[in-house]
Amino acid sequence: MYRARPPDGCAWVTGASSGIGYVVALELARRGYRVAASARRADALQDLVATAAGMAGTVRAYPLDVLDAAATAAAIPQIRADLGPIVLAFLNAGSNVPDKGLGFGGEGSRRTFDLNLTGTLNCLQPLLPAMTEQGKGQIIINASIAGYGPLPTAIAYGASKAALIHVAAGLRLKHARDNLLFQVLNPGFIRTPLTAKNKFPMPFLMEADVAARRICDGFQRSGFEITFPRRLAWPLKALNLLPWPAYLWLLGKANLKD
């Protein structure tokens, strides 16, 4: 099964202006990749480019909004012309936009689904034909352990991430014979601007640079899921093996205590 290497081509990272995308782009450059970094904030991308100066690889900025399907599609041939074939893509752009009032079904929920799911699909639509044409590629979709099962504190966010896990698994099955590797990243809590908004306890919170190394190590393996820390991920996996009545009873009791 194909695994990307820096000599094979370049890496594309979306949502690279801050958080996980920023540190992963730097780590990939540190490991020798030519990195195409995309996000809406051009100024933050230029900071990323400057920070990567002198590393084994390079970072080049390609500002875009993944919700603009036409602009996203146009970026693929431009990146390939500038940096060579895209052999690794980390589809990371996304967010968690809170709803006011009841906490679900409002503009925040819709925005969360758009950023996390529609934005990723807009990247996949032009990327898949390009990788199929070149005969190799590795795509990692950033989901979350929140996608394992429903949580009362992350309804829209968790549902959108569950959809991304489904997409990644389906594509891995569909393209198993096409020399394309699909992986999903389901991290725990990482110290980023996104998690800084959380109003609840975040067990086993990990520093972003440590997480970036763990993530990029996962890129070098062919397993489907990259997840950490295990002491958080595995109990959540076990919880989702329960029958629905038991799952809802346990989560309901926990919710009542909050």
C-alpha positions as CSV (number, residue, x, y, z in Angstrom):
1,M,0.0,0.0,0.0
2,Y,1.4,3.4,-1.0
3,R,3.0,5.7,1.6
4,A,4.2,9.1,0.5
5,R,7.8,10.1,0.7
6,P,9.3,13.6,0.2
7,P,11.2,12.6,-3.1
8,D,7.8,11.5,-4.6
9,G,6.2,14.9,-4.7
10,C,4.7,17.6,-2.4
11,A,2.3,17.7,0.5
12,W,-0.8,19.8,0.7
13,V,-2.2,20.9,4.1
14,T,-5.5,22.7,4.4
15,G,-6.4,24.8,7.5
16,A,-2.7,25.6,7.8
17,S,-3.0,29.1,9.3
18,S,-3.2,27.9,12.9
19,G,-3.6,24.9,15.2
20,I,-3.0,21.4,14.0
21,G,-2.6,22.4,10.3
22,Y,0.1,24.9,11.2
23,V,2.2,22.6,13.2
24,V,1.8,19.6,10.9
25,A,2.8,21.8,7.9
26,L,6.0,22.8,9.8
27,E,6.7,19.2,10.8
28,L,6.3,18.0,7.2
29,A,8.7,20.7,6.0
30,R,11.1,19.7,8.8
31,R,11.0,16.1,7.4
32,G,11.9,17.3,3.9
33,Y,8.6,17.9,2.1
34,R,7.7,20.7,-0.2
35,V,4.5,21.8,1.5
36,A,1.6,23.7,-0.1
37,A,-0.2,25.4,2.8
38,S,-3.8,26.6,2.3
39,A,-6.1,28.6,4.5
40,R,-8.2,31.8,4.3
41,R,-5.7,34.0,6.3
42,A,-2.9,34.9,3.9
43,D,-1.0,36.8,6.6
44,A,-0.9,33.8,8.9
45,L,0.3,31.6,5.9
46,Q,3.2,34.1,5.3
47,D,4.2,33.7,9.0
48,L,4.2,29.9,8.4
49,V,6.4,30.3,5.3
50,A,8.8,32.5,7.3
51,T,8.9,30.1,10.2
52,A,9.8,27.2,7.9
53,A,12.7,29.0,6.3
54,G,15.9,27.0,6.7
55,M,14.2,23.6,7.2
56,A,14.9,20.6,5.2
57,G,11.8,21.2,3.1
58,T,9.9,24.3,2.2
59,V,6.4,25.8,2.7
60,R,4.6,27.8,0.0
61,A,1.3,29.6,0.6
62,Y,-1.8,29.1,-1.4
63,P,-4.5,31.1,0.3
64,L,-8.1,29.9,-0.3
65,D,-11.4,29.1,1.3
66,V,-12.2,25.5,1.0
67,L,-15.9,26.4,0.9
68,D,-15.2,28.0,-2.5
69,A,-15.3,24.9,-4.6
70,A,-14.0,26.6,-7.8
71,A,-11.1,28.2,-6.0
72,T,-10.2,24.9,-4.3
73,A,-10.3,23.0,-7.6
74,A,-8.2,25.7,-9.3
75,A,-5.5,25.3,-6.6
76,I,-4.8,21.7,-7.4
77,P,-3.2,22.2,-10.9
78,Q,-1.4,25.3,-9.6
79,I,0.2,23.4,-6.8
80,R,1.2,20.6,-9.1
81,A,2.7,23.0,-11.6
82,D,4.7,24.8,-8.9
83,L,5.7,21.9,-6.6
84,G,5.2,18.7,-8.5
85,P,2.6,15.9,-7.9
86,I,0.6,16.1,-4.7
87,V,1.4,12.7,-3.1
88,L,0.3,13.6,0.5
89,A,-2.8,15.6,1.4
90,F,-3.8,16.5,5.0
91,L,-7.4,17.7,4.8
92,N,-7.6,19.5,8.0
93,A,-9.7,22.6,7.5
94,G,-12.6,22.8,9.9
95,S,-14.0,24.3,13.0
96,N,-16.6,24.1,15.7
97,V,-19.0,27.0,15.6
98,P,-21.2,27.1,18.7
99,D,-25.0,27.7,18.5
100,K,-26.8,30.2,20.7
101,G,-29.9,29.3,22.6
102,L,-30.8,25.5,22.4
103,G,-27.3,24.6,21.2
104,F,-28.1,22.8,18.0
105,G,-29.8,23.4,14.7
106,G,-28.9,27.1,14.3
107,E,-26.5,28.9,12.1
108,G,-23.5,27.6,14.2
109,S,-24.5,24.0,13.4
110,R,-24.9,24.7,9.7
111,R,-21.5,26.5,9.7
112,T,-19.8,23.6,11.5
113,F,-21.2,21.1,8.9
114,D,-20.1,23.3,6.0
115,L,-16.6,23.8,7.3
116,N,-15.9,20.3,8.4
117,L,-17.8,18.2,5.8
118,T,-18.5,20.3,2.7
119,G,-15.0,21.9,2.8
120,T,-13.4,18.5,2.9
121,L,-15.6,17.2,0.0
122,N,-14.6,20.3,-2.0
123,C,-11.0,19.3,-1.6
124,L,-11.6,15.6,-2.4
125,Q,-13.5,16.3,-5.6
126,P,-10.5,17.7,-7.6
127,L,-7.8,15.8,-5.6
128,L,-9.0,12.3,-6.3
129,P,-8.8,12.5,-10.1
130,A,-5.4,14.1,-9.9
131,M,-4.0,11.4,-7.6
132,T,-5.7,8.6,-9.7
133,E,-4.1,10.1,-12.8
134,Q,-0.6,10.2,-11.3
135,G,-1.0,6.6,-10.0
136,K,-0.3,7.3,-6.3
137,G,-1.3,9.3,-3.4
138,Q,-2.0,9.5,0.4
139,I,-5.0,11.4,1.8
140,I,-5.4,11.9,5.6
141,I,-8.7,13.4,6.8
142,N,-8.8,15.1,10.1
143,A,-11.8,13.9,12.0
144,S,-11.9,13.5,15.8
145,I,-12.6,11.1,18.6
146,A,-15.8,13.1,19.0
147,G,-17.0,11.3,15.9
148,Y,-17.0,7.9,17.6
149,G,-20.4,8.4,19.1
150,P,-22.9,11.1,20.1
151,L,-22.0,13.5,22.9
152,P,-24.3,16.1,24.4
153,T,-21.5,18.8,24.3
154,A,-20.6,18.3,20.6
155,I,-23.7,17.4,18.6
156,A,-23.0,19.2,15.3
157,Y,-19.2,18.9,15.6
158,G,-19.4,15.2,16.5
159,A,-21.9,14.4,13.7
160,S,-19.8,16.2,11.1
161,K,-16.7,14.3,12.3
162,A,-18.5,11.0,12.2
163,A,-19.4,11.7,8.6
164,L,-15.7,12.3,7.8
165,I,-14.7,9.0,9.4
166,H,-17.3,7.3,7.2
167,V,-16.0,9.1,4.1
168,A,-12.4,8.1,4.8
169,A,-13.3,4.5,5.4
170,G,-15.4,4.3,2.3
171,L,-12.7,5.8,0.1
172,R,-10.1,3.4,1.5
173,L,-12.3,0.5,0.6
174,K,-13.2,1.9,-2.8
175,H,-9.7,2.7,-3.9
176,A,-7.9,-0.3,-2.3
177,R,-6.5,-1.4,-5.6
178,D,-5.6,2.1,-7.0
179,N,-2.4,2.7,-5.1
180,L,-4.1,5.4,-3.0
181,L,-3.9,5.3,0.8
182,F,-6.7,6.8,2.9
183,Q,-6.3,7.5,6.6
184,V,-8.3,9.2,9.3
185,L,-6.9,11.3,12.1
186,N,-8.9,11.0,15.3
187,P,-6.9,13.0,17.9
188,G,-7.8,13.7,21.5
189,F,-7.5,17.2,22.9
190,I,-4.7,19.3,21.5
191,R,-3.8,22.8,22.7
192,T,-5.0,25.0,19.8
193,P,-7.1,28.1,19.3
194,L,-10.1,25.8,18.6
195,T,-9.8,23.9,21.9
196,A,-9.2,27.2,23.8
197,K,-12.9,27.9,23.2
198,N,-14.0,24.8,25.1
199,K,-15.8,25.4,28.4
200,F,-15.4,21.8,29.7
201,P,-12.5,19.8,31.1
202,M,-10.1,18.4,28.5
203,P,-8.3,15.3,29.8
204,F,-4.8,14.5,28.6
205,L,-4.5,17.8,26.8
206,M,-1.5,17.6,24.5
207,E,0.8,20.3,23.3
208,A,0.6,21.0,19.5
209,D,4.2,20.4,18.6
210,V,4.1,17.0,20.4
211,A,0.9,16.1,18.5
212,A,2.4,17.1,15.2
213,R,5.2,14.6,15.6
214,R,2.7,11.9,16.5
215,I,0.6,12.7,13.5
216,C,3.4,12.8,11.0
217,D,4.7,9.5,12.4
218,G,1.3,8.1,11.6
219,F,1.5,9.3,8.1
220,Q,4.6,7.0,7.6
221,R,2.5,4.0,8.5
222,S,-0.3,2.4,6.5
223,G,-2.9,1.9,9.2
224,F,-6.3,3.4,8.7
225,E,-6.7,5.3,11.9
226,I,-4.2,7.6,13.6
227,T,-5.5,8.2,17.1
228,F,-4.0,9.3,20.5
229,P,-3.8,9.3,23.4
230,R,-4.9,5.7,23.8
231,R,-6.0,6.2,27.4
232,L,-8.7,8.5,26.1
233,A,-9.4,7.0,22.7
234,W,-9.8,3.4,23.8
235,P,-12.4,4.0,26.5
236,L,-14.4,5.9,24.1
237,K,-14.1,3.1,21.5
238,A,-15.3,0.7,24.2
239,L,-18.2,2.9,25.1
240,N,-19.4,2.7,21.6
241,L,-19.5,-1.1,21.7
242,L,-22.4,-0.9,24.2
243,P,-26.0,-1.4,23.1
244,W,-27.9,1.9,22.6
245,P,-29.8,1.7,25.9
246,A,-26.7,1.2,27.9
247,Y,-24.8,3.9,26.0
248,L,-27.6,6.5,26.4
249,W,-28.0,5.6,30.1
250,L,-24.4,6.1,30.9
251,L,-24.1,9.4,28.9
252,G,-27.3,10.6,30.3
253,K,-26.1,10.1,33.9
254,A,-22.8,11.9,33.1
255,N,-24.7,14.8,31.5
256,L,-27.0,15.2,34.5
257,K,-23.9,15.6,36.7
258,D,-22.6,18.6,34.7
